[in-house]
Amino acid sequence: MAAKGILLDRLTWLEAEAVLTPSAVVVIPLGAASKEHGPHLRLNNDWTIAEYFKRRVIEAADVVVAPTIGYHYYPAFVEYPGSVSLRLETARDLVVDICASLSAYGPRRFYMLNTGVSTVHALALAAGALAAQATLLRYTDIRSAGSDAVRDVGQQEGGSHADEIETSMMLYIAPEAVDMAKAANDYRPGPGSGPLTRMPGAAGTFSPTGIYGDATLATWAKGRAVVEARLTAILTEIEQLRAEPLPPPGWC
């Protein structure tokens, strides 16, 4: 079956001119290319998830898909070697500049295929700035997209990072990138909040492994349920964006 969507980076500029029209919806995948995910998942975990959803979206939706963004706002993980985070303002402006560049050719509707949680803060700021330019930016919020499936299959006491759910998703998407022999239960309920920390007694949530949750409970079947539910939510949001009226110039 032929793909419905188009990969922007595979086109010449003449071909890009033909598809970057005012009616186009541009999808921009966002997934950390270098962020810790415990001892059992790779630093490029979120990038892998973003690339997977990109392929599925291209198959199902009439969209133009821009190159994946690998760096953004991930302040909660910087104690763990290899983790990279941009400043909030930099992450915001990165998205604004990409969308503003592409909107000059015609498109005014952009969807960030977002795989993070902290990224939502910067994306909300970017959406406000772009609205003042009569441009719509919408984005995946993984706390709500596919949340029914997460509740249905989840067994861990709590968690949100490199945990039962995220590890299950990877077992479904890219099982070769998961080392279940190193998966751990690293969840400490209580008053802890803020970034993960490797230092006992430090401010934040203590996690010597970088996991927040119980990765040992992960299964392929749980991953399939969550991934497919999240994909359905993403496709629904893209179509809602396509029908949404543009903000007037100067609106904020």
C-alpha positions as CSV (number, residue, x, y, z in Angstrom):
1,M,0.0,0.0,0.0
2,A,1.4,3.4,-1.0
3,A,2.1,5.9,1.7
4,K,-0.3,8.8,2.0
5,G,2.3,11.2,3.5
6,I,5.6,12.7,2.1
7,L,9.0,12.9,3.6
8,L,10.2,16.5,3.1
9,D,13.9,15.7,3.2
10,R,13.6,13.2,0.3
11,L,12.4,16.0,-2.1
12,T,14.1,18.5,-4.2
13,W,13.3,22.2,-3.6
14,L,11.1,22.2,-6.7
15,E,9.1,19.2,-5.4
16,A,9.0,20.8,-1.9
17,E,7.5,23.9,-3.5
18,A,4.6,21.8,-4.9
19,V,3.7,20.2,-1.6
20,L,4.3,23.1,0.9
21,T,0.9,24.7,0.2
22,P,-1.5,26.6,2.5
23,S,-3.6,23.4,2.9
24,A,-0.7,21.2,3.9
25,V,-0.3,19.8,7.5
26,V,3.4,19.6,8.4
27,V,4.3,17.0,11.0
28,I,7.6,17.4,12.9
29,P,8.7,14.4,15.0
30,L,10.4,15.3,18.3
31,G,12.4,12.6,20.1
32,A,15.5,12.9,22.3
33,A,18.5,11.4,20.5
34,S,20.6,11.5,23.6
35,K,18.8,11.1,26.9
36,E,19.2,8.5,29.6
37,H,16.6,5.7,29.8
38,G,18.0,3.5,32.6
39,P,20.5,0.6,32.1
40,H,18.2,-1.4,29.8
41,L,17.3,1.2,27.1
42,R,19.5,3.2,24.8
43,L,20.1,7.0,24.9
44,N,18.3,7.3,21.5
45,N,15.2,5.7,22.9
46,D,12.8,8.6,22.3
47,W,14.3,9.2,18.8
48,T,13.5,5.6,18.0
49,I,9.9,6.0,19.1
50,A,9.6,9.3,17.2
51,E,10.9,7.6,14.0
52,Y,8.5,4.7,14.4
53,F,5.5,6.9,14.8
54,K,6.7,9.0,11.8
55,R,6.6,5.9,9.6
56,R,3.2,4.9,10.8
57,V,1.8,8.5,10.3
58,I,3.2,8.6,6.7
59,E,1.4,5.4,5.9
60,A,-1.9,6.7,7.2
61,A,-2.2,10.5,6.8
62,D,-1.9,13.0,4.0
63,V,0.9,15.1,5.6
64,V,4.3,16.5,4.9
65,V,6.8,15.1,7.5
66,A,9.8,17.3,8.3
67,P,13.1,15.8,9.7
68,T,13.0,14.6,13.3
69,I,14.3,17.0,16.0
70,G,16.8,15.2,18.3
71,Y,17.5,17.9,20.9
72,H,15.0,19.7,23.0
73,Y,14.1,20.5,26.7
74,Y,14.9,17.6,29.0
75,P,16.2,19.1,32.3
76,A,15.2,16.2,34.5
77,F,17.9,13.9,33.3
78,V,21.1,15.9,33.1
79,E,22.8,14.1,36.0
80,Y,23.1,11.0,33.9
81,P,26.0,10.9,31.4
82,G,25.0,11.3,27.8
83,S,21.8,13.2,28.5
84,V,21.5,16.5,26.6
85,S,19.0,19.3,27.3
86,L,18.5,22.7,25.7
87,R,17.5,25.7,27.7
88,L,13.8,26.3,27.7
89,E,14.0,29.4,25.6
90,T,16.3,27.7,23.1
91,A,13.9,24.7,22.8
92,R,11.0,27.1,22.3
93,D,12.8,29.2,19.7
94,L,14.1,26.1,17.8
95,V,10.5,25.0,17.1
96,V,9.3,28.6,16.3
97,D,12.1,29.1,13.8
98,I,11.5,25.8,12.1
99,C,7.8,26.4,11.7
100,A,8.3,30.1,10.7
101,S,10.7,29.0,8.0
102,L,8.4,26.4,6.5
103,S,5.3,28.6,6.9
104,A,6.9,31.2,4.6
105,Y,6.3,28.7,1.7
106,G,2.6,28.3,2.5
107,P,1.8,25.9,5.4
108,R,0.2,27.3,8.5
109,R,-0.7,24.1,10.4
110,F,2.1,22.2,12.2
111,Y,1.9,19.1,14.4
112,M,4.8,18.2,16.7
113,L,4.9,14.4,17.0
114,N,6.1,14.7,20.6
115,T,7.5,11.8,22.6
116,G,8.5,13.7,25.8
117,V,6.9,15.2,28.9
118,S,9.0,18.2,29.8
119,T,9.0,19.2,26.1
120,V,5.3,20.1,26.5
121,H,6.3,23.3,28.4
122,A,8.5,24.6,25.6
123,L,6.0,23.5,22.9
124,A,3.2,25.4,24.6
125,L,5.3,28.6,24.6
126,A,6.2,28.0,20.9
127,A,2.5,27.5,20.1
128,G,1.7,30.9,21.6
129,A,4.5,32.7,19.7
130,L,3.4,31.1,16.4
131,A,-0.3,32.0,17.0
132,A,0.8,35.6,16.9
133,Q,2.0,34.8,13.3
134,A,-1.3,33.3,12.3
135,T,0.2,29.9,12.5
136,L,-1.2,26.9,14.3
137,L,1.0,24.5,16.3
138,R,-0.4,21.5,18.0
139,Y,1.5,18.7,19.7
140,T,1.2,15.2,21.2
141,D,0.9,15.1,25.0
142,I,1.8,11.6,25.9
143,R,0.3,12.0,29.3
144,S,-3.2,11.9,27.7
145,A,-2.6,10.3,24.3
146,G,-3.4,6.6,24.7
147,S,-4.0,7.0,28.4
148,D,-6.9,4.6,28.5
149,A,-4.6,1.8,27.2
150,V,-1.9,2.8,29.8
151,R,-4.5,2.4,32.6
152,D,-5.8,-0.9,31.2
153,V,-2.4,-2.7,30.9
154,G,-0.3,-1.0,33.6
155,Q,0.6,-3.0,36.7
156,Q,3.4,-0.9,38.3
157,E,2.7,1.1,41.5
158,G,3.8,4.3,39.7
159,G,6.2,5.6,37.2
160,S,6.7,7.6,34.0
161,H,10.2,7.1,32.6
162,A,12.0,4.0,31.3
163,D,9.3,2.2,33.2
164,E,6.8,-0.6,32.5
165,I,5.0,1.4,29.8
166,E,7.9,2.9,28.0
167,T,9.9,-0.4,28.1
168,S,6.8,-2.3,26.8
169,M,6.5,0.2,23.9
170,M,10.1,-0.5,23.0
171,L,9.6,-4.3,23.2
172,Y,6.9,-3.8,20.5
173,I,8.7,-1.1,18.4
174,A,12.4,-2.2,18.6
175,P,12.9,-5.3,20.8
176,E,16.5,-5.5,19.7
177,A,17.1,-2.2,21.6
178,V,15.9,-3.5,25.0
179,D,18.0,-5.5,27.4
180,M,15.4,-6.9,29.8
181,A,18.2,-8.6,31.9
182,K,19.1,-5.1,33.1
183,A,15.6,-3.9,33.6
184,A,14.8,-2.9,37.2
185,N,12.1,-1.7,39.6
186,D,13.2,1.7,40.7
187,Y,10.2,3.5,42.1
188,R,10.1,5.3,45.4
189,P,6.7,6.7,46.3
190,G,6.7,9.7,48.5
191,P,7.2,13.5,48.5
192,G,10.0,13.4,45.9
193,S,9.5,15.7,42.9
194,G,11.6,17.5,40.3
195,P,14.4,16.0,38.3
196,L,15.8,12.6,38.8
197,T,18.9,12.4,40.8
198,R,21.7,9.9,41.4
199,M,22.6,11.4,44.8
200,P,20.7,10.1,47.9
201,G,19.2,13.0,49.9
202,A,19.6,15.5,47.1
203,A,16.6,17.6,45.8
204,G,14.5,15.7,43.3
205,T,13.6,12.1,42.9
206,F,16.3,9.6,43.8
207,S,16.9,7.0,41.1
208,P,20.3,5.3,41.0
209,T,19.3,3.5,37.7
210,G,17.6,6.4,35.9
211,I,14.4,4.5,35.8
212,Y,11.2,5.9,37.4
213,G,8.9,2.9,37.6
214,D,9.0,-0.9,37.3
215,A,10.6,-1.8,34.0
216,T,10.6,-5.5,34.9
217,L,6.8,-5.7,34.2
218,A,7.2,-4.8,30.6
219,T,5.8,-7.0,27.9
220,W,5.4,-6.9,24.1
221,A,1.6,-7.2,24.4
222,K,1.4,-4.2,26.7
223,G,3.5,-2.2,24.3
224,R,1.3,-3.1,21.4
225,A,-1.8,-1.9,23.2
226,V,-0.2,1.4,24.2
227,V,1.5,2.1,20.9
228,E,-1.6,1.4,18.8
229,A,-3.8,3.6,21.1
230,R,-1.3,6.4,21.0
231,L,-1.1,6.2,17.2
232,T,-4.8,6.5,17.0
233,A,-4.8,9.6,19.2
234,I,-2.0,11.1,17.1
235,L,-3.9,10.6,13.8
236,T,-7.1,12.0,15.3
237,E,-5.2,15.1,16.5
238,I,-3.7,15.6,13.1
239,E,-7.1,15.5,11.4
240,Q,-8.5,17.9,14.0
241,L,-5.7,20.3,13.3
242,R,-6.4,20.1,9.5
243,A,-10.0,21.3,10.2
244,E,-9.1,23.9,12.8
245,P,-9.4,27.6,11.7
246,L,-6.2,29.6,11.7
247,P,-5.7,32.4,14.3
248,P,-5.9,35.9,13.0
249,P,-2.6,37.8,12.6
250,G,-1.4,39.3,15.9
251,W,-3.5,37.0,18.0
252,C,-1.9,35.7,21.2
